[in-house]
Amino acid sequence: ALGHWKHGGIVGVFGYGGGVIGRYCDQPETFPGVAAFHTMRVNQPSGKYYTTKFLKDLMDIWELRGSGLTNFHGATGDIVLLGTTTPQLEEVFYDLTHKMDTDLGGSGSNLRTPSCCLGTSRCEFACFDTQAICHHMTNFYQDELHRPAFPYKFKFKFDGCSNCCVASIARSDLSFIGTWRDDIRIDQEAVKAYVGGEIPPNAGAHAGRDWGPFDIQKEVIDICPTNCMRYENGKLEINTKECTRCMHCINVMP
């Protein structure tokens, strides 16, 4: 066994105070191959959209100059490149910025790399353009991202709706969550179709086994956290003033 890793020492690239986490082995004489095993954090694109070429080029760089081990993605959201030596840091940084038109992410007591869900690019539930604001905020706060000046790390994330696919509530300090401004609109005919079994609930996501007929009372009404819904005489009613917009009813009956 290697014993354990320690952060020890400060390494990085010229002009940046973040983006690189220096890691050293406690037993370098015994394990010279991993005496230094630094981690580099790379800023992921908004919505984490990648082309095959981008991934291949990134892996070619890391196979050449690092261990080849990666983590897509860290809790912060970065592409995490695991394991390289100090002389290779500037080489990787040059290739990222000059050949791949990308940059390091955040690490340490700074603004961590902003991240977002797919937003309006693919999700009909998204209530704002998460990719646009994530891209804007990342560019606007470049200094805070790359030059740590905070007493502690700070994260913000962007979720297009309260389903929180990017875990903005759980994994950020400032959570942006999209919601709608008007009252919930109910398609009563569609509700009847769900109740009658003509439309599968949950968009058919749990169709791998027979769950029995859809029970709107049990699966939607009774689970509403504020009890703001009722279904009587074939009609669904929602007290929108009491609705917390948790998305459960919309997820079950999209």
Secondary structure, 3 states (H helix, E strand, C coil): CCCCEECCCCCCCCCCCCCEECCEECCCCCCHHHCECCEEEECCCHHHCCCHHHHHHHHHHHHHHCCCEEEECCCCCCEEEECCCHHHHHHHHHHHHHHCCCCECCCCCCECCCEECCHHHCCCCCCCCHHHHHHHHHHHCHHHHHCCCCCCCECEEEECCCCCCCCHHHHCCEEEECCCCCCCCCCHHHHHHHHCCCCCHHHHCCCCCCCCCCCHHHHCHHHCCCCCEEEECCEEEECCCCCCCCCHHHHHCC
